[in-house]
Amino acid sequence: MPISAKDWYEPNPDLNSYYQGDIVRDVPIIFLPDKISKWLLLRPDPRAAKHIDAVLGGKMCKWLEVRDEGHLKDAWQFGKREELVAAKAQMTNVIILTQSCDIVHRDYYQIAPIYPESEQKNSALTHLRENELSFTFFLPAVAPHLQENSYANLAHTTLIPKAFFPRDKVADKLGARLTEFARTRLQEQLAYYFGRPFGFGARDKAKETAEFVCISCFYKTAKPVTEKFERDAQFTPCKTCGEARWLRVVPPGQDPQPETEPVIRKDS
């Protein structure tokens, strides 16, 4: 079933605080400059009166020079192994990943930047819109702040100081708020991306016709509950426990394909 803005966003959000899943507008995200794989360190120019330790402590310095970290023997040896660096920042919409109950107590929030779906290949759009790409979370367009279908890139998750999320400016900064249903889907996507369960789940299809054993039943009862799935069939919940966590049963002498496929051997 297609994901719609009606199901995904609260029509009348509370504007007194931020919550997990909030889309927040115009937050700067720091990146390395394009085509540069190492940090460029900023050191006081010899003409400057201040030392690097003073600069790291917040003292303003009139002259700074850019140095490649690979050409400095004392790189990352000042302060608490800190450096002042040259970087670029992109002002973009973000989604808050930090749990709602932690937002008041944390000095930094975990966020993921939001990009338009047009940045994905056309061949991936169907999977993106169904949240079948593990590193993305689909965000359908919603007026006025999300003009086109977009997605949060979980692979770009980073930390942002809470100062960028002023509580007295929620009404100005909030682009959209997820419904409770959508927030649950976000939590599932985060769990799948950062802690993918061992075995095959409801998102997976059988790579070949074979017998599979239910992992949950084995852990709960120590009894092997098996079911046969045809090649390319979607894995369904176990009829005994209702969970979808399966391992392929490999007959003696047969190797799993590929080698990383989660399996259990018949003689184990």
WOPE-V492608 format. One record per backbone hydrogen bond with DSSP energy under -0.5 kcal/mol. CO is the residue of the C=O (numbers start at 1). NH is the residue of the N-H. E is the energy in kcal/mol with one decimal. If there is no record, write none. Layout:
<<CO NH E> <CO NH E>>
//
This chain:
<<4 8 -1.4> <5 9 -2.1> <8 179 -1.7> <19 22 -2.1> <22 24 -0.7> <22 96 -2.1> <23 175 -3.8> <23 176 -1.2> <24 94 -2.4> <27 92 -2.2> <29 90 -2.7> <31 88 -2.5> <33 36 -1.5> <39 41 -0.6> <39 69 -1.6> <40 86 -3.2> <41 43 -0.6> <41 67 -3.1> <43 65 -3.1> <45 48 -2.9> <51 54 -0.6> <51 55 -1.8> <52 56 -2.6> <53 57 -1.2> <54 59 -2.3> <55 58 -1.8> <63 45 -1.4> <65 43 -2.5> <67 41 -2.9> <68 71 -2.3> <69 72 -1.2> <71 73 -0.5> <72 75 -1.2> <74 77 -1.4> <78 81 -0.5> <78 82 -3.0> <79 81 -0.7> <82 78 -0.7> <83 85 -0.5> <84 42 -3.4> <85 87 -0.5> <86 40 -0.7> <88 31 -3.1> <89 91 -0.5> <90 29 -2.4> <90 92 -0.6> <92 27 -2.9> <93 114 -2.5> <94 24 -2.7> <95 112 -1.8> <96 21 -3.1> <99 102 -1.5> <99 103 -0.8> <100 103 -0.8> <102 105 -0.6> <102 106 -1.1> <107 162 -2.6> <109 111 -0.5> <109 160 -2.2> <110 97 -3.1> <110 98 -1.2> <111 158 -2.4> <112 95 -2.3> <113 153 -2.3> <115 151 -2.4> <116 119 -2.0> <117 120 -2.1> <121 124 -1.9> <121 125 -0.6> <122 125 -1.0> <124 128 -2.6> <125 129 -2.9> <126 130 -0.9> <127 132 -3.3> <127 133 -0.5> <128 131 -1.6> <129 3 -0.6> <132 134 -0.6> <133 136 -1.7> <135 154 -2.4> <135 155 -0.8> <137 152 -2.5> <139 150 -3.0> <142 146 -2.4> <145 147 -0.6> <146 142 -2.2> <149 117 -2.7> <150 139 -2.9> <151 115 -2.7> <152 137 -1.5> <152 154 -1.0> <153 156 -1.6> <154 157 -1.4> <158 111 -2.6> <160 109 -2.9> <161 164 -1.9> <162 165 -2.4> <166 169 -1.7> <167 170 -0.7> <169 173 -2.5> <170 174 -2.7> <173 25 -3.1> <176 23 -2.9> <177 10 -3.2> <179 183 -2.6> <180 184 -1.8> <181 185 -1.6> <182 186 -2.2> <183 187 -2.3> <184 188 -2.1> <185 189 -2.2> <186 190 -2.5> <187 191 -2.3> <188 192 -2.2> <189 193 -2.3> <190 194 -2.8> <191 195 -1.7> <200 246 -2.3> <201 204 -1.8> <204 235 -2.2> <206 232 -3.2> <210 229 -2.2> <211 249 -3.1> <212 227 -2.5> <213 215 -0.5> <213 247 -2.1> <214 218 -1.6> <215 219 -2.3> <216 220 -2.4> <217 221 -2.9> <217 222 -0.6> <217 223 -0.8> <218 222 -1.6> <223 225 -0.7> <224 226 -0.6> <225 214 -2.9> <227 212 -2.7> <229 210 -1.9> <230 233 -2.1> <233 206 -2.4> <238 242 -1.9> <243 238 -2.9> <243 245 -0.7> <245 215 -2.8> <245 216 -0.5> <246 200 -2.8> <247 213 -2.9> <248 250 -0.6> <248 264 -2.9> <249 251 -0.6> <250 266 -3.1> <251 254 -1.9> <258 261 -1.8> <261 263 -0.5> <262 248 -1.5> <264 250 -2.7> <265 268 -1.9>>
//
